[in-house]
Amino acid sequence: MTTAVSSKGQIVLPANIRRQDGIEPGQQFEIERLKRGEYRLVRCAPRPNEGVVDWLLSCPDKGYFTPVASESTDTL
């Protein structure tokens, strides 16, 4: 897979890579020069809510948790 540098110095990540890794506009990356002609690109932070669906699917069955009585803060 190849890509090119634009006249503004921008590099486009191919669409299939963006889809596979869930890369969206605005996400930030660090770029490190390893040696002449070799670079490493690393996403700075995980995507917002990354892993939430897996976490929710791993929750116990409905009715597992019991409600806890608490005071309302409306009267403070």
NORVENFEN-V221907 format. One line per field, one symbol per residue. ss: DSSP state (H for helix, E for strand, C for the rest). phi: phi as a letter, one per 20 degrees, with the letter a starting at -180 (. if undefined). Layout:
BEGIN
ss=???
phi=???
END
This chain:
BEGIN
ss=CCCCECCCCCECCCHHHHHHHCCCCCCCEEEEEEECCEEEEEECCCCCCCCHHHHHHCCCCCCCCCCCCCCCCCCC
phi=.cbceffenedeeggffffgdmecgnfdcdcceeagncccdcffbffgmfnffffffeffggnfedfdfbfeefef
END
